[in-house]
Amino acid sequence: MSGGTAVAAGLALLAGVAGSVQIGAMGAFGERIGVLAALAFSLLLSTLIATLALVATTRSVAGFSDAVHAPAWLWIGGLMGVFIVFTITFSTPRIGATATIGILIAGQLAMGVVIDKWGLFGLEQLDISWPRLLGVLLLAAGAALSLHTA
């Protein structure tokens, strides 16, 4: 594994841990102040931190202008982010962190297979190997089982 690949894999693992912490915290936050209030506050805080990081690293907000002039379909990441944070804030208190995480990851893997297979969003096309497909199917089964409580 090359240095860049190792860093990317390490960051992805840490993001997975962070995502699980986010799921638990946002579920509790939404229960305490309301789903939409928690969503709005979380995204406002994210915006402030990201903007400060942008300014600290580039000494500019020119990236905003670049974003406005990029093809609008690229903005889907922001829309998906709002949907994801809303969904975890709403779902976690109702089905639990384990089921929310399992279903979220199963959906991500299934869509990842579609993105790889057809090279969507300008990414490299990758074949769907039987181990990859089996992994997605096993995770989907695990996600379904995680909905069952004792």
TAVEN-V484280 format. One record per residue. N is the residue number from 1. SS is DSSP state (H for helix, E for strand, - for the rest). OMEGA is omega as a letter, one per 40 degrees, with the letter a starting at -180 (999 if undefined). Layout:
n=N ss=SS omega=OMEGA
n=N ss=SS omega=OMEGA
This chain:
n=1 ss=- omega=a
n=2 ss=- omega=a
n=3 ss=H omega=a
n=4 ss=H omega=i
n=5 ss=H omega=i
n=6 ss=H omega=i
n=7 ss=H omega=i
n=8 ss=H omega=i
n=9 ss=H omega=i
n=10 ss=H omega=i
n=11 ss=H omega=i
n=12 ss=H omega=i
n=13 ss=H omega=i
n=14 ss=H omega=i
n=15 ss=H omega=i
n=16 ss=H omega=i
n=17 ss=H omega=i
n=18 ss=H omega=i
n=19 ss=H omega=i
n=20 ss=H omega=i
n=21 ss=H omega=i
n=22 ss=H omega=a
n=23 ss=H omega=i
n=24 ss=H omega=a
n=25 ss=H omega=a
n=26 ss=H omega=i
n=27 ss=H omega=i
n=28 ss=H omega=i
n=29 ss=H omega=i
n=30 ss=H omega=i
n=31 ss=H omega=a
n=32 ss=H omega=a
n=33 ss=H omega=a
n=34 ss=- omega=a
n=35 ss=H omega=a
n=36 ss=H omega=i
n=37 ss=H omega=i
n=38 ss=H omega=i
n=39 ss=H omega=a
n=40 ss=H omega=a
n=41 ss=H omega=a
n=42 ss=H omega=a
n=43 ss=H omega=i
n=44 ss=H omega=i
n=45 ss=H omega=i
n=46 ss=H omega=i
n=47 ss=H omega=i
n=48 ss=H omega=a
n=49 ss=H omega=a
n=50 ss=H omega=i
n=51 ss=H omega=i
n=52 ss=H omega=i
n=53 ss=H omega=i
n=54 ss=H omega=a
n=55 ss=H omega=a
n=56 ss=H omega=a
n=57 ss=H omega=a
n=58 ss=H omega=a
n=59 ss=- omega=a
n=60 ss=- omega=i
n=61 ss=- omega=a
n=62 ss=H omega=i
n=63 ss=H omega=i
n=64 ss=H omega=i
n=65 ss=H omega=i
n=66 ss=H omega=a
n=67 ss=H omega=a
n=68 ss=H omega=a
n=69 ss=H omega=i
n=70 ss=- omega=i
n=71 ss=- omega=a
n=72 ss=H omega=a
n=73 ss=H omega=i
n=74 ss=H omega=i
n=75 ss=H omega=a
n=76 ss=H omega=i
n=77 ss=H omega=i
n=78 ss=H omega=i
n=79 ss=H omega=i
n=80 ss=H omega=i
n=81 ss=H omega=i
n=82 ss=H omega=a
n=83 ss=H omega=a
n=84 ss=H omega=a
n=85 ss=H omega=i
n=86 ss=H omega=a
n=87 ss=H omega=a
n=88 ss=H omega=i
n=89 ss=H omega=i
n=90 ss=H omega=a
n=91 ss=H omega=a
n=92 ss=H omega=i
n=93 ss=H omega=a
n=94 ss=H omega=a
n=95 ss=H omega=i
n=96 ss=- omega=a
n=97 ss=H omega=a
n=98 ss=H omega=i
n=99 ss=H omega=i
n=100 ss=H omega=a
n=101 ss=H omega=a
n=102 ss=H omega=a
n=103 ss=H omega=i
n=104 ss=H omega=a
n=105 ss=H omega=i
n=106 ss=H omega=i
n=107 ss=H omega=i
n=108 ss=H omega=a
n=109 ss=H omega=i
n=110 ss=H omega=i
n=111 ss=H omega=i
n=112 ss=H omega=i
n=113 ss=H omega=i
n=114 ss=H omega=a
n=115 ss=H omega=i
n=116 ss=H omega=a
n=117 ss=H omega=a
n=118 ss=H omega=i
n=119 ss=- omega=a
n=120 ss=H omega=i
n=121 ss=H omega=i
n=122 ss=H omega=i
n=123 ss=- omega=i
n=124 ss=- omega=i
n=125 ss=- omega=i
n=126 ss=- omega=i
n=127 ss=- omega=i
n=128 ss=- omega=i
n=129 ss=- omega=a
n=130 ss=H omega=i
n=131 ss=H omega=i
n=132 ss=H omega=i
n=133 ss=H omega=i
n=134 ss=H omega=i
n=135 ss=H omega=i
n=136 ss=H omega=i
n=137 ss=H omega=i
n=138 ss=H omega=i
n=139 ss=H omega=i
n=140 ss=H omega=i
n=141 ss=H omega=i
n=142 ss=H omega=i
n=143 ss=H omega=i
n=144 ss=H omega=i
n=145 ss=H omega=a
n=146 ss=- omega=i
n=147 ss=- omega=i
n=148 ss=- omega=i
n=149 ss=- omega=a
n=150 ss=- omega=999
